[in-house]
Amino acid sequence: MNTSEQLRNRLWDAGEAANFLKVSRSWIYARVERDEMPYIRGGGLIRFVPSQLRDWTFTKDPSKG
């Protein structure tokens, strides 16, 4: 796997997801707790697939914040 593939396939942590969405990490954790956004939980860690987060950003109901 070359570097560009690794970057494309890399998972984001809560801080990176928060930076992308321009929100706080606590906002991210609250949405995850309520199962309101796509995430992966593994070994006690929460990770995000960047492409899924981008899709979710543009398809979520704006009235739900």
Steps between C-alpha positions, in 0.01 A plus 500: 500500500653834403486818706197651324303177553598497867383858545173425320435192713611649833240530774449826690488533877250725679731801483544470125125453451437808715749704299337393174151591626622811684344388828635400841605148591223495761247566219642198316482278809142609571391408146677165522336427836158564343599299191432803278808480279699224330791365701696185572573384852785259546699416809340786690599754234265700282607551140340653194523409132562836331286423193207391719531814711504717186191324363322533835585871515325568171199274555406554865183687595610858580218539752665237722817706548 
